[in-house]
Structure formats: structure tokens, C-alpha cells
Amino acid sequence: MASPSEAAVNVSHVGNKKKPVARYWDGQPEEGKDGNKAEKDVGQTEEAVQQKGPEAQKANKRKQDEDQIDAHRFISGKSDPFPGLAPIPEDRLQKFKRKDTTKKPRRQHYKLKDMITRSEEASEMAQKQAARFDLLLPEDAGFLEGDEDEDTCTISQEDISEAVDITSGSKYFNLKLNQFGPYRVDYSKTGRHLLLGGRRGHIACVDWVSKQLMCEINVMESVNDVKWLHSESMYAVAQKKWLHIYDSSGIELHCIRKFNDVLRMQFLPYHFLLATASATSFLQYLDVSVGKEVAAICTKTGRLDVMCQNPHNAIVHLGHHNGTVSLWSPNQKEALVKMLCHQGAVRSVTVDKTGTYMVTSGMDKKLKVYDIRAFKPLKSYFLPAGASCLSLSQRGLLSAATGDIVQVYRDVCSAPVTKPYMAHRVRGTVWGLHFCPFEDVLGVGHGDGFTSMLTPGAGEPNFDGLDSNPYRSAKQRQEWEVKALLEKVQPELISLDPTELGHVDRATFEQRHQDRVQALGFDPLAKEKFAPRYKKKGRSSAGNVEKRKKQVAHVDTRDEIKKTVADKMKKEKGWKMRENKAAVSPSQKSALDRFRK
């Protein structure tokens, strides 16, 4: 009896008098009929290959493997019109370039050469992957654009909040806190948590995205500054007398009496250092991971109430009453750089995230932009009332507060500015400004409370989930904290140019080598190192090789010391003989004695 497929073929052949349409299931019975023949052909081919030799066998196997790979690669049987990986534009590759090519050493340093090669290959692969994955970051920073002949600084916050979506519109709000103001403001590193510190002792932690209050306390004394530490679970408060550490539920963890009269604070996240500037002219560093004071520097410049940090190299910038800005590191007791920026006292200082530009404002009512690489002023602007607070966003927007008016400027560092990008009036005198990371939000602390302003184009739209993840859970925060502690940068590595850490200071090395030669009496590097020959039966283990090296080194050192001592004794003997010859005995008279009186 014929199968259904064969019956279908016969019917189509009889009815249409045409050749039947080939189906993929029609060929299976024919292959089954001729299966013995195919197997016989394969067997004859294998016998012929075995008779030809091993080289033919390898060639046949290689051909079969290639056929299998091609069969898996091209299912349809057609060739790939776009073979290989997609090309990467050169400008995108340059965007993620990490370092230049390292000069490889001579032939004998083959291990170092191999390590440098592997490092460059890994860096190149990471650069290409980052350039390819850049397509997966669709978010872009958009700016506020007005209608034709409309100035963006005249657009109010209410109009912006009505024009945007509900989620973005809810980020504009006001907190009326007129009893304990004015307020200092600080956002956490992830940008999700807000810390408020009132001048009259009021402290509040808020998850401002969900509008949930984490804790609220009153310390019953004046508060000068507040600052988040490495995570949103701890924060520092500079109170009237001492420095206090609290957790996110308002419980006091520490009271550090060594840090007294603190006015301003900055936290270095990758070093776990809390830098404080006091009214007694002291700049102090606290390692929050171990609770130890790292450095205490007396700047001898009077009251320190203007402070900021350079995010690129962790250098602290201090503004002084004589118009200078000084740069400090915990490794030196003197200022690294002193710059005369204003004719009057410095009111505020801020540095962009790349560490290239510094913006200062002074009592002379001027706003100046400096290039920190050359320590030269680039631009200078005149503000009618001067700026009391400054803050730079992740995308380069500059906010300046003059009295109760907050003005935001765009492209201050790259092009001359004639008018502000945005402007907003608050209810009291501004006391603190801070841009929220990864959000188009500017937090303003003033005498009547707190205001959250919408500033389009201020925040970085794409965040690094392994470094600062605004949506991380408690478990992810704990894992990140452990990794950050393991990767903590030591304070000894803080310098003006971080790229110098990979270079060798040849002058210092040569000076130390000369001191060592003078102390030992011989040059320990002049002779080639002893290389023990290989021994069998386990006598060339690492421990035995080191013992033999030490024995030979002790013998060489003993010979050098003996030789040095012999030369020294010989010199002393010669000096004594000269002294004996020069000394004349009293019984022996000279012909010149008659001239003596």
C-alpha cells in the first residue's frame, strides 16, 4: 500500500500531467533506498584514504570539518552578504581610547614584553566592545529650546513642569521650611537620596524620587555643613563644636572631637576620605573606612569657608580672603599651587568632572574660568551682585546664585556667554547649590526651605551600573561596598597629575643608589647577580635556590667589606706615618730656631 505522500504525488501527476512539486519529505524514502549505496561509497572512500596515508586522512577530516562549519553557518545555503564583525567608526573608537601604545623592552625581558602585549590586547578589546555597546545607550541629553525669538531664561519652572511628562514634572517641587533655615544641600553619589541641613539644627534625609522621608532630627545646635559618605547609609554633619557621623535612621554613630569648628566638607569617594576645612585654618582628612585621621594641615590662611574638590585627581581647592585659591594634597604640608584669582575675597569655587576647568567668584563681582592644566584664566564675566554659590553639572552647566536669584549658564568653559540659559527666583537667600547626578535637577537650599529646579541637559543620561546605580537594591549596595573597599585608593597616591604614578623617577632612584653606595662602601649593582645552576632530584626547589643565592651574596658582601676595611686601614696607616714625620721631637733642634723669640 502506498504511503500518503506517494499517493499525493501520484494524484498530482495524473491530474495535471506535470512533474510533481518536490517536497522535503519526498526525498527521504529515496535516500532510504539508496542508503546502502551511499554507505558503500563512504566505506570505499575511507578505505582509499587509509591506503593513501595519514596526510590524506588529515586533509579529508579537515574538509569534513569545514563542510560542517559551513553547514551550520549558512542554513539557507547562501553566502553571508556581511561577513565578519560590523566595522566600527574611527571617531567612536577614539571616544573610548584608554592609553597610547607602550614601548616594549629589549629581547631579554620576554616576560615583561608578553605582559605588555596581553595588556594592550585586553585594552583594545575593551575599547572595541565599549564602542559597539555605545549603540545600546539610546538616551541623550536634551536642552531647553524656546520658540522663535523666545529667550529660554524667561521660561518659568511651572511652564516647564506642565510641558514635560508626569514623572519629570514631579521633580519640580518646593519644601517650605522657614523655621530652621537657611539650608545646605547634598545629593548622594547615585543621585537618589537628598540630605538637608538647616542652619538652626534641622537635618533631614529624603528619598526625593519617591518623596519618602528616611529620617528627620534636630541636633539642637547650629549646623555648618552636611555631606553624604560612601553610601546613603551614613552621612557627616559639621556642627557647632565637633564633627558628628549619623546613619540613615538618624542614630548618632560617632562624635569626633579632633575635628572641631568645621565649616565645609568634601568626601573623596574612591579614597574613602572626608576632607574638612575649619575656622581655625586647619585642613584635616578622615579615613572613614578605619576611622583614622590621615593628615592635619595648618594652612595659616585664616578662616576656611570656601572649599571644593577636583573629581579627576582628588585635589582639594580652598578659597581665601586675600583672593587666592590654593590646591592641597594630604601628602604635603604646603600648598601644591597658589593662584591669585580675585582682587577681593573668594566667595565660591567649583571644578568640572574632567578636572580641566575651575570656576571662581569673588567679592570683586567677577566670575572667572581657569584652565587648571596651565593655571591661566580663560574668561572673565561681570555679575552685578556677584555670585555667592557655584555648582557645575555633569554636562557642563554652571549654576550661580546671586541673592535670591539662581541663574544657569550653558557652555561657559568653551564659548563666551552673553545671557543665562535659565533663571529662577526663590523665596529666600540662597545658601547651597548642588546638581543631582544623572538627573536634570538642580537642588537649591535657601532661607525659606528647599527648591528642586528642572534644568534640561544638566545630568548624564547614561550611568554605569557597576559604579553608581540609582536603582540598586540593598544586596547590590552591600556587594558594591565590599568591592569598593577592596579597590580603595591610598591617600599617598593623590597628586596633581595622576598619570605620573606609572613613571619611574630616575633622579630619585639615582640619588638613593648613590646614598646606598656610600653607606655600604661598594656598588651592589655593579656585579651581575648570581644565577645558580639547575640540580636534579628536587634540589632546585624555590627554597634551595634562594638559600644558595643568599650564601653567595653573603660571601661576596664579606669579601667586599674585607677589602673596604683593608683599604681604610691602609689609608689611616699612611696618614699616621705622615703625621709622625711632620712632628719634630723637642730634643732635635732646627736651624730656624734662632729666629724664635
C-alpha positions in Angstrom: 0.0 0.0 0.0 1.4 3.4 -0.9 2.1 6.0 1.7 0.0 9.2 1.8 2.9 11.2 0.4 3.3 8.9 -2.6 -0.5 8.9 -3.1 -0.5 12.7 -3.2 2.3 12.7 -5.7 0.5 10.2 -8.0 -2.7 12.2 -7.9 -1.0 15.5 -8.8 0.9 13.7 -11.6 -2.3 12.2 -13.1 -4.5 15.2 -12.8 -2.1 18.0 -14.0 0.1 15.8 -16.3 3.1 17.7 -14.9 6.2 16.9 -13.0 5.3 16.7 -9.3 6.5 19.5 -7.0 9.5 18.4 -4.9 8.9 18.4 -1.2 11.5 17.9 1.5 9.7 14.8 2.8 9.6 13.3 -0.8 13.4 12.7 -0.8 13.6 10.7 2.4 12.4 7.3 1.0 14.7 7.6 -2.0 17.6 8.3 0.4 16.5 5.3 2.4 16.5 3.1 -0.8 19.9 4.3 -1.8 21.3 4.3 1.8 23.2 1.1 1.3 24.8 2.5 -1.8 25.8 5.7 -0.1 27.2 3.8 2.9 29.2 1.7 0.4 30.6 4.7 -1.3 31.6 6.2 2.0 33.3 3.0 3.1 35.2 2.8 -0.3 36.3 6.4 0.2 37.6 5.7 3.7 39.5 2.6 2.5 41.1 4.6 -0.3 42.1 7.4 2.2 43.6 4.9 4.6 45.6 3.4 1.7 46.9 6.8 0.7 48.4 7.7 4.1 48.0 9.9 7.2 48.3 13.2 5.3 45.3 12.4 3.1 43.3 11.4 6.2 44.0 14.7 7.8 43.1 16.6 4.7 39.8 14.7 4.4 39.0 15.3 8.1 39.7 19.0 7.7 37.4 19.2 4.7 34.6 17.4 6.6 35.0 19.8 9.5 34.9 22.8 7.1 31.8 21.4 5.5 30.1 21.0 8.8 31.0 24.6 9.9 29.7 26.0 6.6 26.5 23.9 7.0 25.9 25.4 10.5 26.9 28.9 9.4 24.7 29.2 6.3 21.4 27.3 6.8 19.9 28.6 3.6 22.9 27.6 1.6 23.6 31.3 0.6 26.8 33.2 1.4 26.7 35.9 4.1 26.4 39.3 2.4 28.0 40.9 5.5 30.9 38.6 6.6 32.8 39.2 9.8 32.1 41.8 12.5 30.5 45.1 11.7 33.0 47.9 11.2 33.4 50.5 13.9 33.6 54.2 13.1 37.0 55.7 13.9 35.5 58.6 15.9 33.7 56.2 18.2 36.9 54.2 18.8 38.7 57.4 19.7 36.0 58.2 22.2 36.7 55.1 24.2 40.5 55.1 23.8 42.3 54.4 27.1 46.0 54.7 26.6 48.8 55.0 24.0 50.9 52.1 22.8 53.6 51.2 25.4 57.2 50.9 24.2 58.2 47.3 24.5 61.5 46.4 26.2 64.5 44.5 24.7 64.6 40.9 23.9 65.8 39.5 27.2 62.7 40.9 29.0 60.4 38.4 27.3 58.1 38.0 30.3 57.5 41.8 30.6 57.1 42.0 26.9 54.4 39.3 27.0 52.6 41.0 29.8 52.6 44.3 27.9 51.3 42.6 24.8 48.4 40.9 26.7 47.5 44.2 28.4 47.4 46.0 25.1 45.2 43.3 23.6 42.8 43.4 26.5 42.6 47.2 26.4 42.0 47.1 22.6 39.2 44.5 23.1 37.6 46.6 25.8 37.8 49.7 23.6 36.1 47.9 20.7 33.4 46.4 23.0 32.6 49.8 24.5 32.4 51.3 21.1 30.0 48.6 19.9 27.8 48.8 23.0 27.6 52.5 22.7 24.6 51.9 20.3 22.7 50.3 23.3 22.8 53.7 25.1 19.9 55.5 23.3 19.5 58.2 26.0 20.7 61.6 25.0 20.9 64.9 26.9 18.3 67.3 25.6 18.3 71.0 26.2 15.6 73.6 26.6 14.6 75.2 23.4 12.3 78.1 23.1 10.1 79.3 20.3 11.2 81.7 17.6 12.5 85.0 19.2 11.9 83.5 22.7 14.5 83.6 25.4 14.9 80.4 27.4 15.7 82.3 30.6 12.2 83.8 30.6 10.5 80.4 30.7 9.3 79.6 34.2 9.6 76.4 36.1 5.8 76.0 36.1 5.7 76.1 32.3 8.4 73.5 32.0 6.7 71.1 34.5 3.5 71.4 32.6 5.1 70.8 29.2 7.1 67.6 30.2 5.7 64.2 31.2 4.2 63.5 34.7 7.3 61.8 36.0 9.6 64.6 35.0 7.1 67.2 36.1 7.0 65.8 39.7 10.7 66.5 40.0 9.9 70.2 40.4 8.7 70.9 43.9 9.3 73.2 46.9 9.7 72.4 50.6 8.7 75.2 52.8 11.0 75.1 55.8 11.2 78.6 57.1 11.7 77.8 60.7 15.3 76.3 60.8 16.8 77.7 57.5 18.8 78.5 55.6 19.7 75.0 54.3 22.8 73.2 53.0 22.1 70.6 50.3 23.9 67.4 49.2 22.9 64.6 46.9 24.2 61.0 47.2 26.6 59.6 44.6 23.7 57.7 42.9 21.5 60.8 42.8 18.5 59.2 44.5 18.9 60.5 48.1 18.8 64.1 49.3 20.4 65.4 52.5 19.2 68.7 54.0 21.0 70.6 56.8 19.4 73.7 58.4 21.5 76.4 60.0 19.4 76.1 63.2 20.0 72.3 63.7 17.3 70.7 61.4 18.6 67.6 59.5 16.5 65.5 57.1 17.2 62.6 54.7 14.8 62.2 51.9 14.4 59.7 49.0 13.3 62.6 46.8 12.3 60.4 43.8 9.6 58.6 45.8 9.2 61.5 48.2 9.8 59.2 51.2 11.3 60.6 54.4 14.1 58.4 55.7 14.8 60.3 58.9 14.4 63.8 60.5 16.2 65.1 63.6 17.2 68.3 65.3 20.6 68.4 66.9 19.8 71.5 68.9 22.9 73.4 67.8 24.0 75.2 64.7 24.9 73.1 61.6 27.6 74.4 59.2 27.6 71.7 56.5 26.3 68.2 55.7 27.8 65.6 53.4 26.9 62.0 52.4 29.7 59.5 52.9 30.4 56.4 50.6 26.7 55.3 50.6 23.3 56.5 51.6 23.5 54.7 54.9 25.9 57.2 56.5 26.4 61.0 56.5 28.5 63.5 58.3 27.3 66.7 59.9 29.6 69.6 60.8 28.0 71.0 64.0 28.9 74.0 66.1 31.7 72.3 68.1 32.6 68.9 66.6 32.1 66.6 63.7 29.3 64.0 64.0 28.5 60.9 62.0 24.9 59.6 61.7 23.2 56.7 59.9 20.2 56.9 57.6 17.8 56.4 60.5 19.1 59.4 62.5 21.2 57.4 65.1 24.5 59.1 66.0 27.4 56.7 65.3 30.4 58.8 66.2 31.4 62.2 67.6 34.9 63.1 66.5 36.3 65.7 68.8 39.6 66.0 66.9 37.6 67.7 64.1 36.4 70.9 65.8 34.9 74.1 64.3 34.4 72.5 60.9 32.8 74.9 58.3 32.9 73.0 55.0 33.4 69.3 54.0 34.2 67.3 50.9 34.1 63.5 50.5 36.5 61.7 48.2 34.6 58.5 47.2 37.4 56.4 45.7 39.8 57.2 48.7 37.1 56.9 51.4 38.4 60.3 52.8 36.4 63.0 54.4 38.2 66.4 54.0 37.2 69.1 56.4 38.1 72.9 56.5 37.8 74.6 59.9 37.6 78.1 61.2 41.0 77.6 62.9 42.7 77.3 59.4 43.1 73.5 59.6 42.6 71.2 56.7 42.0 67.6 58.0 41.5 64.3 56.4 39.5 61.4 58.0 39.6 57.8 56.6 36.0 56.7 57.1 36.8 53.1 56.4 39.0 52.7 59.5 38.0 55.8 61.4 41.6 57.2 61.5 42.9 60.8 60.9 45.2 60.7 57.9 46.5 64.2 57.9 46.1 67.5 59.7 47.5 70.5 57.8 47.6 74.1 59.2 47.2 76.3 56.1 48.0 79.5 58.0 45.5 81.4 55.8 42.7 82.2 58.3 39.1 81.1 58.3 38.3 78.4 55.6 34.7 78.7 54.5 35.2 78.1 50.7 36.1 74.6 49.6 35.6 72.2 46.7 37.3 69.1 45.3 38.7 68.1 41.9 36.9 64.9 40.9 39.7 64.0 38.5 42.6 63.8 40.9 41.1 64.3 44.4 42.9 67.6 45.0 41.2 69.9 47.4 40.7 73.6 46.4 40.4 76.2 49.1 39.4 79.9 48.6 40.8 82.6 50.9 40.0 86.1 52.0 43.0 87.6 50.1 41.7 86.5 46.7 43.9 83.4 46.3 42.9 79.8 45.6 45.2 77.1 47.0 45.5 73.4 46.0 46.2 70.8 48.7 47.1 67.2 49.0 47.2 65.1 52.2 50.8 64.1 51.4 52.3 67.6 51.8 52.2 70.2 54.5 52.5 73.1 52.0 50.1 74.1 49.2 50.8 72.5 45.8 49.7 75.6 43.9 48.6 79.1 44.9 46.7 81.2 42.4 45.7 84.8 42.7 42.2 84.8 41.2 40.4 87.9 42.5 41.1 91.4 43.9 38.8 90.6 46.8 37.9 87.6 48.9 36.9 84.4 47.1 33.2 83.5 47.7 32.9 80.2 45.9 34.9 77.7 43.9 33.9 74.7 41.7 35.7 72.3 39.3 34.2 70.3 36.5 34.3 66.4 36.5 37.2 66.2 33.9 39.5 68.3 36.1 40.2 70.7 33.3 38.3 73.9 34.3 37.8 75.8 37.5 35.2 78.5 38.0 35.6 81.1 40.8 33.6 84.0 42.1 34.8 86.8 44.4 33.9 90.0 46.2 35.0 92.0 43.1 31.7 90.8 41.5 33.6 88.8 38.8 33.1 85.3 37.6 36.3 83.7 36.2 37.0 80.5 34.3 40.5 79.0 34.7 42.3 76.2 32.9 43.9 74.1 35.7 46.3 72.4 33.3 48.1 75.8 32.6 46.8 77.7 35.6 45.7 80.6 33.4 42.4 82.5 33.2 40.3 81.8 30.1 37.3 84.0 30.5 36.0 86.6 32.9 32.4 87.8 33.4 31.0 90.6 35.5 27.9 89.9 37.6 26.1 92.9 39.1 25.7 91.4 42.6 28.4 88.7 42.5 27.9 85.0 42.9 27.7 83.5 46.4 27.3 79.9 45.4 28.6 78.0 42.3 28.0 74.5 41.0 28.9 72.6 37.8 26.8 69.8 36.4 27.9 66.6 34.8 27.2 68.0 31.3 28.9 71.4 31.9 26.1 73.6 33.0 27.1 76.3 35.6 24.7 77.5 38.2 25.4 80.8 40.0 23.3 82.2 42.9 23.1 86.0 43.5 21.0 86.8 46.5 17.6 85.0 45.9 18.1 84.5 42.1 19.5 81.4 40.6 21.0 81.6 37.1 22.1 78.7 35.0 24.7 79.2 32.2 25.5 77.0 29.3 28.9 76.3 27.7 30.7 78.7 30.0 34.1 77.0 29.6 34.1 76.6 25.8 32.4 79.8 24.4 31.7 83.3 25.6 28.4 83.7 27.3 26.2 86.8 26.9 23.0 85.7 28.7 21.9 83.0 31.1 20.4 79.7 29.9 17.8 79.6 32.7 16.8 81.8 35.7 14.6 81.3 38.7 13.8 83.3 41.8 13.4 81.6 45.2 11.8 82.8 48.4 15.0 83.4 50.5 18.7 84.0 50.2 20.5 81.0 48.6 22.8 79.2 50.9 23.6 76.0 49.0 23.5 74.7 45.3 24.0 71.2 44.1 23.2 69.4 40.8 21.7 66.0 41.1 23.8 63.3 39.4 22.1 61.5 36.4 19.1 63.8 36.6 18.2 67.2 35.1 17.6 68.6 38.5 19.2 71.4 40.5 18.8 71.4 44.2 18.7 74.9 45.8 18.8 75.4 49.6 17.7 78.8 50.8 16.3 80.7 53.7 12.7 79.5 53.2 13.5 75.8 52.6 14.4 73.8 49.6 13.6 74.0 45.9 14.1 71.4 43.2 14.6 73.0 39.8 14.2 71.4 36.4 17.3 72.1 34.3 17.2 70.2 31.0 20.5 68.9 29.8 22.3 69.0 33.2 22.6 65.3 34.1 24.4 62.5 32.4 21.7 60.3 30.8 23.7 57.0 30.9 25.0 55.7 34.2 27.5 53.0 35.0 25.6 50.3 36.9 28.8 48.9 38.5 29.8 52.3 39.9 26.7 54.4 40.6 23.4 52.6 40.1 20.3 54.7 41.2 18.1 51.5 41.1 20.3 49.2 43.1 18.9 47.0 45.9 20.2 46.6 49.4 22.1 43.5 48.5 23.7 45.2 45.5 24.7 48.1 47.7 26.4 45.7 50.1 28.3 43.9 47.3 29.4 47.2 45.8 30.6 48.5 49.2 32.8 45.4 49.7 34.3 45.8 46.2 34.9 49.5 46.7 36.7 48.9 50.0 38.9 46.3 48.3 39.7 48.7 45.5 40.2 51.7 47.8 42.9 54.1 46.6 45.5 55.0 49.2 45.9 58.7 50.1 49.6 58.6 49.2 48.7 58.4 45.5 46.9 61.8 45.4 48.8 64.1 43.2 48.3 66.9 40.6 48.9 64.6 37.7 47.6 61.0 38.2 49.4 59.8 35.1 52.8 60.3 36.8 52.1 57.3 39.0 53.2 54.9 36.2 56.5 56.6 35.6 59.9 56.0 37.3 61.6 58.9 39.0 65.1 58.4 37.7 66.7 61.3 39.6 65.3 60.0 42.9 66.4 56.4 42.1 70.0 57.5 41.3 70.3 59.6 44.4 69.2 56.7 46.6 71.6 54.5 44.8 74.5 56.9 45.5 73.5 57.0 49.2 73.5 53.2 49.3 76.9 53.0 47.7 78.3 55.5 50.2 76.8 53.6 53.1 78.0 50.1 52.0 81.3 51.2 50.6 80.7 49.3 47.3 78.2 49.2 44.5 75.8 46.3 45.0 74.5 46.6 41.4 77.9 46.7 39.7 78.3 42.9 39.7 75.9 40.6 37.8 73.5 38.6 40.0 74.4 35.0 40.8 72.3 32.5 38.9 72.5 29.0 40.5 72.7 26.1 38.1 69.9 23.6 37.9 70.2 20.5 40.2 68.2 17.3 39.9 66.4 15.2 42.5 64.4 18.1 43.9 67.5 20.1 44.9 66.4 23.1 42.7 63.3 23.9 44.6 62.5 27.6 45.2 63.7 27.5 48.8 67.0 25.8 48.0 67.7 28.2 45.1 67.1 31.2 47.4 69.4 29.7 50.1 72.2 29.3 47.6 71.7 32.9 46.3 71.9 34.2 49.9 75.1 32.2 50.6 76.8 33.6 47.6 75.6 37.1 48.3 76.9 36.8 51.9 80.3 35.7 50.7 80.5 38.5 48.1 79.4 41.0 50.7 82.0 39.7 53.2 84.8 40.0 50.6 83.8 43.5 49.7 83.7 44.5 53.3 87.1 43.0 54.0 88.5 44.8 51.0 86.9 48.1 52.1 88.2 47.7 55.6 91.7 46.9 54.4 91.8 50.0 52.2 90.6 52.1 55.0 93.2 50.8 57.4 95.9 51.3 54.8 94.8 54.9 54.4 94.8 55.5 58.1 98.3 54.0 58.4 99.6 56.3 55.8 98.1 59.3 57.5 99.7 58.4 60.8 103.1 58.0 59.1 102.8 61.4 57.6 101.9 62.9 61.0 104.9 61.2 62.6 107.2 62.6 60.0 105.7 66.1 60.4 106.0 66.1 64.1 109.5 67.1 65.3 110.9 65.8 68.6 111.8 68.5 71.2 115.4 67.3 71.6 116.1 67.8 67.9 117.0 71.4 67.0 116.4 73.2 63.8 118.5 75.9 62.1 115.4 78.2 62.2 115.2 78.1 66.0 117.5 81.1 66.3 114.8 83.3 64.8 112.3 82.4 67.5 111.8 84.9 70.3 
